[in-house]
Amino acid sequence: MPAAIQWALDLLPTNPICIRLIQGGSTRMRHLYLRSGYLAALIAVLLLALIGPTSSLRELAQRGASAFTIVAFGQVFLICLLTPVFMAGAIAQEANPRTWDILLTTPLNALQIVLGNLFGRLFFILALLVSSLPLFLFIQTFGGVPGESIVQSYVVAGCSALVVAAVAVTLSVTRSAGRRAVFAFYVSVVIYLFLTWLIDNRLRAPVSVGSLATSTTIMTPLNPFLALESLLLSNSYVPRSVDPDTGWLQRWWLGRPVASFAWLSVLTSLVLVVYSTARLRVIGAKVGQVPWYRRLLRLGGAGGEGREPRTPSQNPIAWRETSSRSLSVAGVLGRWGFIVAGGIATLLMLWLFHVGSISIMDLRVTSLAIVAAEITIVVLAAVNMSATAVSREREDGTLDLILTTPMQPGPYLAGKLRGLVQYLLPMLVLPVVSMGIILVYALVRPTATSASVAVGTVTRAVPLLQVSSVIGMVLLMPAFVAFTVMVGLQWSIRSKGTIGSIIAAVLVVFTVTGVIGLCGIASGNGIPFLGSAISSISPFNLVAAAFIPESTISETIREGDESGVSMLIGAAIAAVLYGLIVYAMHASMKRSFMMTVRRLAGTR
């Protein structure tokens, strides 16, 4: 075979790295379970959307179109959730064991190495998309769903996965993240989606005077959910009509947001691949040097002693969890940078309302988005760190050394819990502080921040925020974070590696949170007083009920009951329940710890 053809084939079809990743991953039961769970979630959403009385073919077509919209948004959400999980191995498994150093000694060139890692892991995401194609074809049999919409929804999902995969490979080549890849991915995705949605929501304008439909903005092609909304909900979110005399880029960007998102994703991925290819041969050039930022923060070298010795607490495991993570530049900057960014966002939002740039409804929705995003990032951080707390020590051999000490399973697990919660404490306080700042502003200007909302046939005056909601968050947030830490520790003990433990813990926490959230919304909108107490079981529901009660605890608002008291009671009861669950999980994990550790002994 000619050398030029062989070189082209080695880029993808016969790329040994791509073949190794696909063959190895295809034999793992975890990937089979993920694909099965992915399809099961989409099928469940479809069946729930199709349930209801249907008396004519027209109503069946409308119900099918509505079901397709829900499933399409659900597919993009699951792709954004699972792509970082699959791509985390590009960093955690390639960068840390220094596999790149071995690959550089092979006959493969830099482009073949980068493309092999990129498409070898992207294959599993594309397999998820292909596996759901029969489901979308089934929806089309009901009518009301054009084939073009199905194709374009797949384009949005596939391009979203491509961008995330390219970023993962870039981080792997530059060795910029290490084992924090999964958490960094999730935080970046959450912040990016929330930020672009907030900006788009602020820039939206009616298509015409008196119209309820809004037109697309410059942010639409930058967010996959906004691009999908312009495609599937075109009656309420219409591509903007631009004057033909304007430039082609503006007409294309605002008039065809799906195509703009697709091309932007492809070009961004291409730039990242080119950069990774050019950067691949210079990795490790500065090994052994102490960067200036580590010297500035007095962290020392990455592998050496960075601070003065400290006296550990009564539980050395708790001290180790807190102090060891404080030596990382990414840990220091990420934790305090998150706190500063959250505070600035809250103050900026209140300033915009104070000067009249946003309305009271915009203030309530934006406050909900900011606090909910902060809670999401804290929960993801707790899951990420706890899910790797034990499995990481098993991989690097530290757990074998700890088991030779007099440390017992009970104090070991309690130290992990205490150390992680103590490390997360500054981040954990941020949602409470943000709500406190908003509460102070609402108390200073009660008339300006109060809104009249219609609940059924009744109109009620609703304050921006109540004191009881902030107190409820103070009680609920630490208990809920402790619960998520225990879930992560449980899967960290059971899993052989960090990637498997993170995947399982993330799915469990978000499943539990989703079920609790749905039950809370249904109870809040159907049962007065008691429903608002049930809504306070989850911090996400508590925040939603605090800022937009007419949509989450409408029955309590309509009856005129004191929602703040019931929410405070519900949060206090929920905090006690989470504490009991944490205690029960600790007792169960303590009994089975030695048996589980011995069963997985020697695995890496």
TORKE-405972 format. One record per residue (C-alpha): x, y, z. Coordinates in nm, 4 decimals. Example, Ala and Ser with C-alpha at 12.3 -4.5 7.8 and 13.67 -1.06 7.14 Angstrom:
% TORKE-405972
> c1	c2	c3
> 1.2300	-0.4500	0.7800
> 1.3670	-0.1060	0.7140
% end
This chain:
% TORKE-405972
> c1	c2	c3
> 0.0000	0.0000	0.0000
> 0.1364	0.3460	-0.0822
> 0.2790	0.5325	0.2141
> 0.0470	0.8326	0.1676
> -0.2656	0.6112	0.1820
> -0.1329	0.4232	0.4842
> -0.0622	0.7542	0.6594
> -0.4181	0.8718	0.5928
> -0.5663	0.5445	0.7178
> -0.3614	0.5647	1.0373
> -0.5229	0.8964	1.1199
> -0.8539	0.7246	1.2031
> -0.9650	0.3919	1.0454
> -0.6540	0.1920	1.1410
> -0.5270	0.4199	1.4161
> -0.3875	0.1826	1.6818
> -0.4807	0.4143	1.9700
> -0.8381	0.4474	1.8466
> -0.8656	0.0697	1.7999
> -0.7216	0.0026	2.1465
> -0.9663	0.2386	2.3172
> -1.2697	0.1053	2.1308
> -1.1812	-0.2603	2.1808
> -1.1006	-0.2116	2.5474
> -1.4045	0.0013	2.6259
> -1.6465	-0.2211	2.4332
> -1.5732	-0.5136	2.6659
> -1.6487	-0.3228	2.9851
> -1.9813	-0.3850	3.1546
> -1.9830	-0.0272	3.2828
> -2.0247	0.1084	2.9299
> -2.3061	-0.1399	2.8664
> -2.4831	-0.0248	3.1824
> -2.4399	0.3400	3.0819
> -2.5867	0.2803	2.7369
> -2.8735	0.0820	2.8859
> -2.9401	0.3492	3.1475
> -2.9247	0.6191	2.8808
> -3.1872	0.4470	2.6684
> -3.3985	0.3614	2.9724
> -3.4045	0.7273	3.0776
> -3.5094	0.8434	2.7293
> -3.7768	0.5711	2.7024
> -3.9142	0.6629	3.0452
> -3.9321	1.0303	2.9507
> -4.1043	0.9413	2.6216
> -4.3677	0.7223	2.7875
> -4.4427	0.9870	3.0500
> -4.4804	1.2487	2.7758
> -4.7163	1.0289	2.5715
> -4.9448	0.9375	2.8620
> -5.2828	1.1056	2.8352
> -5.6199	1.0828	2.6616
> -5.6130	1.1059	2.2828
> -5.9340	1.1279	2.0834
> -5.8068	1.2078	1.7334
> -5.5079	1.1664	1.5067
> -5.4409	1.5396	1.5286
> -5.4121	1.5256	1.9068
> -5.1875	1.2200	1.8730
> -4.9601	1.4129	1.6353
> -4.9467	1.7085	1.8738
> -4.8656	1.4784	2.1643
> -4.5933	1.3099	1.9552
> -4.4392	1.6477	1.8682
> -4.4436	1.7494	2.2341
> -4.2861	1.4177	2.3327
> -4.0150	1.4626	2.0704
> -3.9329	1.8082	2.2072
> -3.8978	1.6732	2.5609
> -3.6869	1.3743	2.4536
> -3.4628	1.5902	2.2323
> -3.3866	1.8281	2.5188
> -3.3342	1.5290	2.7466
> -3.0884	1.3766	2.5010
> -2.8776	1.6936	2.4847
> -2.8845	1.7148	2.8662
> -2.7673	1.3532	2.9011
> -2.4954	1.4061	2.6394
> -2.3675	1.7108	2.8315
> -2.3803	1.5019	3.1507
> -2.2120	1.1858	3.0179
> -1.9550	1.3254	2.7728
> -1.7255	1.4581	3.0506
> -1.7502	1.1173	3.2195
> -1.6348	0.9292	2.9091
> -1.3702	1.1866	2.8203
> -1.2272	1.2043	3.1730
> -1.0128	0.9023	3.0906
> -0.8283	1.1071	2.8307
> -0.6787	1.3019	3.1208
> -0.6924	1.0752	3.4230
> -0.5569	0.7667	3.2424
> -0.3258	0.9239	2.9872
> -0.1663	1.2166	3.1731
> -0.1118	1.0797	3.5221
> 0.0499	0.7432	3.4352
> 0.2663	0.9342	3.1850
> 0.1335	0.7330	2.8926
> 0.2119	1.0284	2.6677
> 0.5817	0.9787	2.7326
> 0.5553	0.6224	2.6027
> 0.3450	0.7224	2.3022
> 0.6077	0.9771	2.1980
> 0.8607	0.6942	2.1527
> 0.6377	0.5102	1.9007
> 0.6361	0.5640	1.5199
> 0.3020	0.7465	1.5491
> 0.3141	1.1148	1.4680
> 0.1544	1.3854	1.6838
> -0.1635	1.4151	1.4739
> -0.2261	1.0405	1.4857
> -0.1854	1.0370	1.8639
> -0.4249	1.3282	1.9153
> -0.6912	1.2012	1.6736
> -0.6664	0.8493	1.8149
> -0.7349	0.9709	2.1675
> -1.0088	1.2073	2.0500
> -1.2180	0.9774	1.8321
> -1.1381	0.6616	2.0275
> -1.3245	0.8091	2.3268
> -1.5761	1.0070	2.1234
> -1.6879	0.6779	1.9663
> -1.8796	0.5830	2.2808
> -2.0728	0.9115	2.2813
> -2.1616	0.8667	1.9163
> -2.2717	0.5119	1.9976
> -2.5138	0.6556	2.2535
> -2.6605	0.8868	1.9893
> -2.6966	0.6081	1.7347
> -2.8591	0.3790	1.9911
> -3.1380	0.6332	2.0457
> -3.2151	0.6725	1.6728
> -3.4860	0.3993	1.6670
> -3.6585	0.5805	1.9528
> -3.6770	0.9026	1.7514
> -3.8026	0.7127	1.4461
> -4.0707	0.5608	1.6673
> -4.1798	0.9105	1.7728
> -4.2043	1.0141	1.4079
> -4.4728	0.7482	1.3465
> -4.7131	0.9566	1.5557
> -4.6793	1.2430	1.3078
> -4.6056	1.6073	1.3730
> -4.2265	1.5553	1.3772
> -4.0420	1.6386	1.0536
> -3.7344	1.4352	0.9716
> -3.5274	1.7523	0.9353
> -3.5880	1.8376	1.3014
> -3.4627	1.4934	1.4069
> -3.1455	1.5328	1.2023
> -3.0762	1.8819	1.3336
> -3.1331	1.7729	1.6962
> -2.8723	1.5008	1.6434
> -2.6362	1.7586	1.4949
> -2.6693	1.9745	1.8064
> -2.6054	1.6785	2.0389
> -2.3120	1.5475	1.8342
> -2.1440	1.8866	1.8042
> -2.1789	1.9412	2.1802
> -2.0010	1.6118	2.2423
> -1.7300	1.6975	1.9889
> -1.6394	2.0259	2.1580
> -1.6191	1.8669	2.5031
> -1.4068	1.5813	2.3664
> -1.1651	1.8236	2.1991
> -1.1281	2.0209	2.5218
> -1.0560	1.6992	2.7129
> -0.7794	1.5966	2.4749
> -0.6316	1.9462	2.4897
> -0.6197	1.9325	2.8692
> -0.4630	1.5888	2.8468
> -0.1907	1.7040	2.6080
> -0.1061	2.0109	2.8137
> -0.1425	1.8202	3.1429
> -0.3525	2.1024	3.2821
> -0.6002	1.9136	3.4990
> -0.4952	1.5687	3.6152
> -0.7569	1.3822	3.8169
> -0.9659	1.6938	3.8614
> -1.0819	1.6570	3.5024
> -1.4333	1.5377	3.5771
> -1.5043	1.8118	3.8305
> -1.3463	2.0781	3.6086
> -1.5576	1.9612	3.3149
> -1.8824	1.9630	3.5082
> -1.8163	2.3008	3.6672
> -1.7247	2.4498	3.3290
> -2.0358	2.3056	3.1642
> -2.2665	2.4274	3.4421
> -2.1185	2.7786	3.4505
> -2.1155	2.8099	3.0716
> -2.4758	2.6950	3.0267
> -2.6077	2.9097	3.3109
> -2.4139	3.2179	3.2014
> -2.5127	3.2030	2.8347
> -2.8764	3.1364	2.9300
> -2.8833	3.4341	3.1654
> -2.7336	3.6680	2.9065
> -2.9715	3.5411	2.6381
> -3.2696	3.5801	2.8713
> -3.1666	3.9391	2.9368
> -3.1192	4.0206	2.5658
> -3.4419	3.8678	2.4400
> -3.6901	4.1078	2.2831
> -4.0432	4.0525	2.1476
> -4.0723	3.9868	1.7763
> -4.3345	4.2595	1.7507
> -4.5299	4.4881	1.9802
> -4.7700	4.2833	2.1917
> -4.6266	3.9501	2.0776
> -4.5373	3.6828	2.3331
> -4.2732	3.5332	2.1030
> -3.9119	3.6486	2.1362
> -3.6339	3.6482	1.8808
> -3.2928	3.4885	1.8941
> -2.9903	3.6767	2.0279
> -2.6163	3.6653	1.9737
> -2.5951	3.4045	2.2538
> -2.8246	3.1515	2.0841
> -2.5584	2.9739	1.8722
> -2.3288	2.9581	2.1769
> -2.5560	2.7329	2.3843
> -2.6838	2.3938	2.2598
> -3.0091	2.4254	2.4548
> -3.0799	2.7697	2.3077
> -3.0048	2.6448	1.9561
> -3.2366	2.3497	2.0138
> -3.5042	2.5814	2.1539
> -3.4951	2.7930	1.8377
> -3.5441	2.4716	1.6369
> -3.8154	2.2944	1.8353
> -3.9955	2.5876	2.0003
> -3.9933	2.8201	1.7016
> -4.3389	2.9540	1.7886
> -4.2082	3.1194	2.1061
> -3.8372	3.1576	2.0207
> -3.8129	3.2755	1.6619
> -3.4936	3.3159	1.4547
> -3.4487	3.6900	1.4065
> -3.5281	3.8464	1.0714
> -3.2294	4.0569	0.9695
> -3.2204	4.3313	0.7076
> -3.0780	4.1897	0.3810
> -2.8402	4.4857	0.3632
> -2.6568	4.3699	0.6761
> -2.3530	4.1455	0.6615
> -2.3822	3.7752	0.5827
> -2.2345	3.6779	0.9193
> -2.5078	3.8572	1.1130
> -2.7825	3.7132	0.8915
> -2.6403	3.3641	0.9281
> -2.5680	3.3926	1.3036
> -2.9142	3.5195	1.4034
> -3.1214	3.3590	1.1294
> -2.9753	3.0063	1.1365
> -2.8665	2.9395	1.4965
> -2.8445	2.5587	1.4600
> -2.6114	2.5817	1.1614
> -2.4089	2.8525	1.3373
> -2.3732	2.6338	1.6493
> -2.2647	2.3351	1.4400
> -2.0014	2.5234	1.2416
> -1.8750	2.7035	1.5499
> -1.8349	2.3697	1.7303
> -1.6488	2.2130	1.4383
> -1.4139	2.5098	1.3958
> -1.3450	2.5273	1.7707
> -1.2665	2.1560	1.7792
> -1.0392	2.1917	1.4762
> -0.8460	2.4744	1.6434
> -0.8043	2.2678	1.9597
> -0.6838	1.9649	1.7620
> -0.4279	2.1764	1.5741
> -0.3064	2.3319	1.8991
> -0.2827	1.9898	2.0678
> -0.0877	1.8507	1.7750
> 0.1607	2.1383	1.7842
> 0.1858	2.1235	2.1653
> 0.2276	1.7478	2.1992
> 0.6040	1.7306	2.1421
> 0.6927	1.9964	2.3995
> 0.5174	1.8484	2.7052
> 0.7447	1.7940	2.9987
> 0.9919	2.0625	2.8919
> 0.9628	2.2388	3.2279
> 0.9592	1.9320	3.4523
> 1.1370	1.9955	3.7835
> 1.0937	2.3730	3.7848
> 0.8813	2.5475	4.0452
> 0.6405	2.7832	3.8638
> 0.6250	3.1445	3.9773
> 0.2632	3.1182	4.0881
> 0.3482	2.8298	4.3252
> 0.6319	3.0348	4.4690
> 0.3975	3.3338	4.5064
> 0.1412	3.1257	4.6972
> 0.4183	2.9534	4.8968
> 0.3162	2.6112	4.7716
> 0.6626	2.4908	4.6765
> 0.7169	2.2251	4.4128
> 0.4273	2.0124	4.2958
> 0.5710	1.7003	4.4564
> 0.7512	1.8440	4.7539
> 0.6801	1.9947	5.0928
> 0.5079	2.3254	5.0375
> 0.4317	2.4636	5.3831
> 0.5507	2.4619	5.7366
> 0.4569	2.1434	5.9236
> 0.1292	2.1608	6.1097
> 0.0029	1.9726	6.4115
> -0.2728	1.7362	6.2981
> -0.6051	1.7125	6.4778
> -0.7226	1.4124	6.6761
> -0.8210	1.2434	6.3508
> -0.5190	1.2453	6.1152
> -0.7322	1.1370	5.8178
> -0.9464	1.4503	5.8466
> -0.6362	1.6666	5.8778
> -0.4766	1.4979	5.5769
> -0.7849	1.5436	5.3578
> -0.8027	1.9145	5.4366
> -0.4343	2.0053	5.4321
> -0.3238	1.7990	5.1320
> -0.5847	1.9560	4.9067
> -0.4822	2.3033	5.0230
> -0.1359	2.2509	4.8686
> -0.2760	2.2484	4.5162
> -0.2799	2.5699	4.3152
> -0.5937	2.4575	4.1367
> -0.7581	2.3851	4.4716
> -0.6701	2.7246	4.6195
> -0.7605	2.9295	4.3138
> -1.0657	2.7226	4.2287
> -1.2165	2.7383	4.5755
> -1.1617	3.1071	4.6457
> -1.2140	3.2097	4.2835
> -1.5537	3.0413	4.2954
> -1.6433	3.2371	4.6096
> -1.5314	3.5696	4.4619
> -1.7131	3.5063	4.1333
> -2.0361	3.4173	4.3154
> -2.0212	3.7285	4.5304
> -1.9516	3.9554	4.2322
> -2.2389	3.8004	4.0335
> -2.4832	3.8600	4.3204
> -2.3758	4.2197	4.3750
> -2.3788	4.2943	4.0014
> -2.7319	4.1593	3.9714
> -2.8580	4.3757	4.2594
> -2.6839	4.6814	4.1150
> -2.8514	4.6286	3.7763
> -3.1898	4.6126	3.9494
> -3.1116	4.9169	4.1624
> -3.0356	5.1315	3.8577
> -3.3447	5.0044	3.6772
> -3.1759	4.7914	3.4101
> -3.3730	4.4771	3.5027
> -3.7266	4.4264	3.6315
> -3.8347	4.2597	3.9545
> -3.9215	3.9400	3.7657
> -3.5763	3.9369	3.6044
> -3.4247	3.9873	3.9504
> -3.6132	3.6893	4.0939
> -3.5260	3.4561	3.8057
> -3.1615	3.5662	3.7979
> -3.1301	3.5234	4.1751
> -3.2671	3.1708	4.1406
> -3.0222	3.0893	3.8593
> -2.7178	3.2234	4.0476
> -2.7912	3.0452	4.3760
> -2.8916	2.7217	4.1987
> -2.5683	2.7277	3.9973
> -2.3674	2.7783	4.3177
> -2.5415	2.4832	4.4843
> -2.4829	2.2660	4.1760
> -2.1110	2.3415	4.1717
> -2.0782	2.2708	4.5450
> -2.2581	1.9367	4.5059
> -2.0417	1.8418	4.2068
> -1.7277	1.9316	4.4004
> -1.8418	1.7201	4.6951
> -1.9200	1.4219	4.4734
> -1.5967	1.4511	4.2768
> -1.3685	1.4703	4.5810
> -1.5478	1.2068	4.7873
> -1.5778	0.9632	4.4958
> -1.1990	0.9705	4.4512
> -1.1041	0.9855	4.8200
> -1.0562	0.6087	4.8624
> -1.0217	0.4843	4.5037
> -0.7365	0.7305	4.4468
> -0.5522	0.5895	4.7462
> -0.6119	0.2382	4.6144
> -0.4659	0.3311	4.2751
> -0.1480	0.4927	4.4095
> -0.0961	0.2338	4.6861
> -0.1533	0.4702	4.9793
> -0.4485	0.2657	5.1062
> -0.2257	-0.0398	5.1526
> 0.0009	0.1654	5.3804
> -0.2908	0.3073	5.5799
> -0.4253	-0.0441	5.6422
> -0.0988	-0.1364	5.8145
> -0.1549	0.1349	6.0787
> -0.3814	0.1060	6.3874
> -0.6426	0.3213	6.2109
> -0.9821	0.1478	6.2206
> -1.2532	0.1706	5.9497
> -1.4852	0.3857	6.1637
> -1.2396	0.6693	6.2361
> -1.1017	0.6404	5.8817
> -1.4430	0.7000	5.7201
> -1.5381	0.9643	5.9770
> -1.2102	1.1439	5.9071
> -1.2789	1.1387	5.5328
> -1.6258	1.2857	5.5897
> -1.5079	1.5503	5.8320
> -1.2057	1.6511	5.6249
> -1.3990	1.6862	5.2994
> -1.6835	1.8832	5.4566
> -1.4321	2.1077	5.6325
> -1.2481	2.1701	5.3065
> -1.5761	2.2478	5.1271
> -1.7017	2.4744	5.4045
> -1.6042	2.8074	5.2365
> -1.7759	2.6979	4.9142
> -2.0715	2.5578	5.1047
> -2.1334	2.8928	5.2719
> -2.1478	3.0853	4.9415
> -2.5149	3.0058	4.8518
> -2.6170	3.1069	5.2039
> -2.4152	3.4294	5.1811
> -2.5643	3.5092	4.8399
> -2.9153	3.4610	4.9770
> -2.8199	3.6707	5.2795
> -2.7040	3.9593	5.0595
> -3.0278	3.9426	4.8603
> -3.2298	3.9280	5.1847
> -3.0599	4.2406	5.3239
> -3.1364	4.4281	5.0025
> -3.4978	4.3085	5.0139
> -3.5356	4.4240	5.3752
> -3.3889	4.7654	5.2931
> -3.6248	4.8121	4.9949
> -3.9327	4.6001	5.0768
> -4.1703	4.7917	4.8504
> -3.9457	4.7893	4.5427
> -3.8597	4.4194	4.5747
> -4.2132	4.2937	4.6388
> -4.4081	4.1527	4.3451
> -4.7782	4.0820	4.2907
> -4.8279	3.7372	4.1390
> -5.1441	3.5705	4.0163
> -5.2103	3.2168	4.1434
> -5.5256	3.0927	3.9815
> -5.7891	3.3554	4.0460
> -5.6070	3.5003	4.3479
> -5.3404	3.7737	4.3461
> -5.0839	3.7729	4.6262
> -4.7970	4.0029	4.7201
> -4.4769	3.7986	4.7340
> -4.1514	3.9352	4.8840
> -3.8224	3.8829	4.7045
> -3.6915	3.6609	4.9849
> -3.7903	3.5666	5.3383
> -3.5713	3.5291	5.6467
> -3.6993	3.1772	5.7064
> -3.5715	3.0656	5.3644
> -3.2169	3.1764	5.4457
> -3.2302	3.0064	5.7870
> -3.3625	2.6914	5.6211
> -3.0717	2.6951	5.3780
> -2.8287	2.7315	5.6703
> -2.9730	2.4135	5.8227
> -3.0160	2.2142	5.5030
> -2.7002	2.2823	5.3028
> -2.4400	2.1204	5.5359
> -2.6555	1.8113	5.5870
> -2.7180	1.7683	5.2155
> -2.3489	1.8100	5.1307
> -2.2586	1.5549	5.3994
> -2.5064	1.3152	5.2385
> -2.3490	1.3611	4.8931
> -2.0019	1.3075	5.0436
> -2.1136	0.9783	5.1983
> -2.2600	0.8621	4.8655
> -1.9297	0.9415	4.6953
> -1.7312	0.7601	4.9676
> -1.9520	0.4546	4.9352
> -1.8856	0.4208	4.5639
> -1.5210	0.5139	4.6096
> -1.4802	0.2105	4.8368
> -1.6653	-0.0241	4.5999
> -1.5002	0.0865	4.2738
> -1.1603	-0.0183	4.1462
> -1.0701	0.3178	3.9941
> -1.1542	0.6845	4.0217
> -1.3428	0.7088	3.6927
> -1.5861	0.4304	3.7825
> -1.6517	0.5718	4.1278
> -1.7180	0.9220	3.9920
> -1.9596	0.7937	3.7272
> -2.1609	0.5902	3.9782
> -2.1674	0.8626	4.2440
> -2.2745	1.1363	3.9996
> -2.5574	0.9243	3.8615
> -2.6819	0.8261	4.2077
> -2.6744	1.1807	4.3471
> -2.8468	1.3367	4.0457
> -3.1060	1.0584	4.0333
> -3.1907	1.1028	4.4009
> -3.1957	1.4819	4.3654
> -3.4164	1.4607	4.0548
> -3.6690	1.2288	4.2189
> -3.6830	1.4462	4.5307
> -3.7208	1.7569	4.3139
> -4.0111	1.6156	4.1128
> -4.1889	1.4984	4.4285
> -4.1323	1.8384	4.5898
> -4.2763	2.0301	4.2940
> -4.5801	1.8022	4.2719
> -4.6457	1.8323	4.6461
> -4.5877	2.2076	4.6558
> -4.8332	2.2721	4.3738
> -5.0958	2.0350	4.5104
> -5.0933	2.0505	4.8917
> -5.1112	2.3724	5.0962
> -4.8622	2.4287	5.3829
> -4.7434	2.0652	5.3947
> -4.6452	2.0842	5.0275
> -4.4081	2.3758	5.0883
> -4.2498	2.1799	5.3749
> -4.1954	1.8808	5.1465
> -4.0419	2.1135	4.8860
> -3.7701	2.2050	5.1353
> -3.6233	1.8532	5.1386
> -3.3862	1.9432	4.8552
> -3.1815	2.2673	4.8495
> -3.2720	2.3152	4.4831
> -3.6441	2.3023	4.5614
> -3.5924	2.5274	4.8630
> -3.4264	2.7935	4.6486
> -3.6949	2.7672	4.3799
> -3.9704	2.7980	4.6416
> -3.7936	3.0959	4.7969
> -3.7610	3.3031	4.4767
> -4.0524	3.1877	4.2588
> -4.3101	3.0452	4.5047
> -4.5995	3.0938	4.2629
> -4.4506	2.8234	4.0378
> -4.3329	2.5737	4.3013
> -4.5603	2.6088	4.6063
> -4.8596	2.7656	4.4355
> -5.1203	2.5988	4.6568
> -4.9669	2.7410	4.9745
> -4.9517	3.0896	4.8192
> -5.3094	3.0645	4.6932
> -5.4431	2.9629	5.0351
> -5.2536	3.2505	5.1972
> -5.0687	3.0215	5.4413
> -4.7367	3.1208	5.5918
> -4.4978	2.9572	5.3455
> -4.1849	3.0706	5.5287
> -4.2746	2.8819	5.8475
> -4.3563	2.5602	5.6637
> -4.0349	2.5826	5.4565
> -3.8285	2.6336	5.7715
> -3.9930	2.3347	5.9392
> -3.9380	2.1205	5.6291
> -3.5712	2.2217	5.6036
> -3.5109	2.1416	5.9712
> -3.6738	1.7994	5.9385
> -3.4822	1.7310	5.6174
> -3.1517	1.8225	5.7855
> -3.2252	1.5715	6.0638
> -3.3182	1.3032	5.8083
> -3.0000	1.3595	5.6094
> -2.8016	1.3371	5.9327
> -2.9636	1.0031	6.0182
> -2.8965	0.8741	5.6665
> -2.5304	0.9771	5.6945
> -2.5036	0.7990	6.0303
> -2.6665	0.4822	5.8914
> -2.4418	0.4840	5.5828
> -2.1340	0.5295	5.8005
> -2.2335	0.2327	6.0192
> -2.2989	0.0125	5.7142
> -1.9757	0.1130	5.5393
> -1.7791	0.0556	5.8589
> -1.9019	-0.3040	5.8857
> -1.8288	-0.3959	5.5232
> -1.5125	-0.1868	5.4788
> -1.2496	-0.4540	5.5430
> -1.4262	-0.7169	5.3332
> -1.4626	-0.4778	5.0389
> -1.1046	-0.3544	5.0637
> -0.9655	-0.7073	5.0762
> -1.1766	-0.8122	4.7787
> -1.0324	-0.5276	4.5711
> -0.6807	-0.5514	4.7164
> -0.4055	-0.5223	4.4582
> -0.6252	-0.3653	4.1880
> -0.5069	-0.0499	4.0165
% end
